[in-house]
Amino acid sequence: MIVMVATGLGCRTPAALEAPEPITSGRCPIDMVLVPAGAFTMGDGVAQCGASRHTVSITRGFHLGRHEVTNQEYLEAVRWACRHGYVSVTAVSVRDSLDGSSVELLDLDDDDCEIAFSDGEFSLRDAGHGINPDHPVKRVSWYGAARFCDWLSLQEELPRAYKHDGDWACNGGDPYDARGYRLPTDAEWEYAAQYDDGRLYPWGYRAPGTDLLNCCREVGWTTPVGSYPPAPASLGLEDMAGNAWEYCNDWHECSLGDTAVTDPAGPRSGIGRVVRGGSWMRYRDVFRRASRFCGAPSGGSDHFAFRVARTMTR
């Protein structure tokens, strides 16, 4: 399963014991914004799996990716991981190679995937919509999203947030205290999307329209990240609704109840992971900031993507 190349930027045999080769000069290559700690009302009384209202306190500020991880960002990270033997790669698939895991991270064989691997090298490919380095990466599984977070941590010599076996719990079930990069929790995602006035949509209260987000098959594909007005503007976040669904850290459970909670990490197990924000394919019923849906962790899609998070250091 492992493609080996003697020189150049291609893959080589596993080298997990090597010192990481930082490519970031100590700086995360992902543009992130600071979301301050605070409390909010999760749920809005109407949204799919987000009708129940309850108070949530987020006690730690966190950094959140300004936009969804792009094809180019994922390509550069998986190339780095491949060089260090952290993945195994064929022309059809990228699979995990750490902690005894072999789950699929990226489905290269799917017609909608915009990343290719050939002759020992990764490249961008035309999936029918041109070469799109600034579009959200697609056909990444939830595992591939979590793995990307760990690649960032390894590059910066931070502890990995995820153990790649069992239930892949983040930091032993306490994502808020993880030192490395990770996916945002379900609560963090909604907290950021409504910051800080309880708005119904990331941009406010106006009904969704194609001038605000990529939705409703109007474009027919993803768009470059940041193509629409930042929302919430006070944080400068982009594409929190539309463009692509975003994986969260939590296992999905539809009813969250009405009891106040602090730093919730979600259920300990489940069938699917929470996805948020809707996509270019969906119509106007899913873009409320409280809407919660479910995606299989082993799946991938042309309308599933992700953004990264990291708890502020103490």
N, C-alpha and C positions, 0 to 999 in steps of 0.2 A: 504493500500500500504506500510505501514511502518512496518518493522520487528523490534521487540523490544527484546533485550537480557539484562538480569539483570546484568551480570558480563562479564568479559573478554574484548576482543577487538571488540566485535560486535557492532551493532547499538543500539541506544536507542531513546526514544521519542524526538521530536524537543526540542532543548535547545539553540535556537539562541541568547538568552539574556545572556547566560553564558559567562564569560570571556574566550577567546580562550585559548586552552591548547597548547602552543608552543612545537613543537617537533624538532625545529631547533637550539635552543640555540642562536637565533638572527641571524643565518646565513642561507641563502637560500640553500635548499638541492640540487638545480639544479646547475650544473657546467656552468658558464656563462663567456663569453669573452667580452671585451670592444671594441666597434666599435666607433672610433672617429667621431666627426662631420665633414662634408665636402660636396662637391658638385660632381655630376657625370652626365653623359648622360644616361637617362633612355630610354630603347628601343634600338634595334640594326639594324633596317631596314628590318629584315627578320622574326623574331620570331612570333609565333601565339599570336595575341593580344598584341604584343610588338614590332611591326614594327615601329611605329611613334617614332621619336627621340625628346627628349626635355630635357632641363637642369633642374635638381632637386637639391635643396639645403636642406641638413639636418642640422639644426642649433644646435641640441642637440646631444651630444654623447649618446650612449645607450648600455646597456648590452644585449647580445643575447645568448640564450642557445647554448652551444658548440655542442650539438647533439639533436636529436628529443627526446621528453619525452618518457621514456621507460615504459614497462608494470609494472615493479617494482615500479617506481616512481609514476605512476598513482595509482597503488594499495594502496600504503602507504598514498597518499593524500586523496583518496576517503574513505579509512578506517577512517582517521581522521575526514573528513567531516561528515561521517555517525555517528560517536560517538557524534558529536555536533548537530545533527539534521538538518544539512544544506542540506541533500538529503533524499529522500525516496527510499527504495530499496526493490525489490522482487528478486526472482531467475532469472527473465527474464529481468530486467531493473533497471537502476539507473536514478532517475528523480530529478530535481531541487526542492528545498523547500524554496526558499527565494524570497522576493518581490512579492509573489503571483504566482510565476512561477511553472510550473509542466512539463517543456519540458524535453524530454529524453536526457540524457547526455552520457550514455553508454549502448549499446545494448548487454546485457549479454546473450541473447537467441540466438544470431547468432552463427553459427558453427565456424566462424573464430575468434570470440572473445577469447582472451587468459587470461581473468580474469573471475572468477566465484564467486558466492555468495551462500553459503549454511550454514544452522544451525547458522545463525547470524554472519558469518565470510567471509571475502574475501580471495581468494587464486588464485594462477596461475593455469591454466588448459592447458592440451595438446589439441590443436586444429588440431592435425594431423601432427605437426612438432616439437614435443617435448615441454618441459617447457622452456620458453624463457624470463627470467626476463630482459635481456638487449636488447631485440628487441623493436622497436617503438610500442607504444600502438595502438591498432586498434579498429575499430567499435566505436570510439568516435565521436560524432557530433561536429560541430563548437561550439555549445553551451557548450558541455562538455569540449572543449579546453579552452574557455573563463572562464568557471567555475573553471577549474584547476588553472588558473592564480589568480582568486580571493581567492581560498583556500590558496595559497602561501601568498597572502597579509594579509589575516586574521591571519594566523599563526604568522606573523611578526608585527601584529597590525598596518598595513598600510591601508589607505583608499582603498576600492575595486574600481577597474577600471570600472567595468561593473554594470549597473543597469539591473536587470533581468526581464524586462518587456518592452513593446513597441518595439523599434528597437534595443535594447541592445547596444545603442551607448556607445563607450568607452569614459569615462570622459566627457560626454556631447557633444561628437563630436570632442574633442581635445585630441587625444591619446598621443601626444608628451608631454603634460603637466601632464599626469597622474602620480601620485606618486607610485601607486602600480604596480604589475605585469600585463602584458597584452600580447596579440599576437602582433608580429611585423606588422607594416604597410607594404603595398605592396611595397612602395618606399624603406623603410628600408631593406626589404628582398633583393631586387635587388641590393641595394647599398652594402650590405655586401657580396653578391654573386660575385660581380665584383671587390671587393676591391683589390687595389685601382688604377687599370690601365685599366679599361674598357674592361677586358677580355670577351670572348664570353661564356665561361663556368667557373664554379667556380675554376677549376684547370688550366685554361689557354685557349689555342687555339686548342689543339689537339682534334680530333673527339672522341666522347664517346667510351669507351671500357670497357669490364667487369673487367679489372684490375684497373679501376678508380672508378667504382660505381656499385651498385647492380641494374641491369637493364635487360631488354630483356628476362625475364623469365629464365635467365641462372641458377639462384639458385632455383627459383620456390617458394620463400617465402621471407619475410624480413630477414635481417641478423643483428647480434648484432651491435649496434651503434659503430662507430669508426672502422669498419672492413676494411675501405679503406683509402688511404692517405688523410690527412687533406687538405681541399680546400675551400676557399683560405688559403694556408699554412701560410701566414703572420698573419692571425687571429686565426688559429688553429681550424677552424670550420669543422665539420664532417657531411657528408651525405647531403650537400646542394643540391646535385643532386642525384636522385635515392633513393632506399630503400622505401620511402613513400612520397607521396604528403604532403605538409605542408600548413595548414590553415594560412591565413593572416587576419588581422583585417578588411580590406576593403571589402565593397560590390564590386562586379565585374562589370566593364564596359570595353568593349573590346578596344575602341579607346580612348586614353588619350590625343590626340592632340599633338601640337608641341610648346605650350606656356610654357615658363619657370615658374616653381612654387617653392614655399618654403614650406617645411613640409606638403606635401599633405596628406589629410586624406581620400581621395576617395569620391565616391558618398554618399549622405545622405541615400539612400535606394537602393534596388535592389532585385533580385530574388536569387542570389547565392553569396557566398563569394569567394574571390580570393584564389586559391591554387597554390602552386609553387613547382618546383623542380623535378617533375616526380616521378616514382615509380619503384619497382622491376618488375612490369608487362609491363611497357612501353618500346617501342623501341626508336631509337636514335633521333627522331624528336622533343622531348619535353624538352631536357635537357639544352638548351641554357639559360643563366641566365636571358634573357629578356622574355622568354615564360611565358604566363599568362593564366591560365585556371580557371574554375568555379566549385564550389561544393555547393550543397544545404546545408544550415546551419543545417537543421534537419536530414540530412542523416549521414551515417557513412559507412565505407568501410574497406576492408582488405588491402587497399593501401593508406589510408588517415591517417595522423598523424599531429604533430605540434611541434614547439619549442616556448619557452617563450622569452619575451623581457621585459626590464624595462628602462625607461629614466634615465640618470644619474641625481642624485640630484644636485641642484644648490649649 
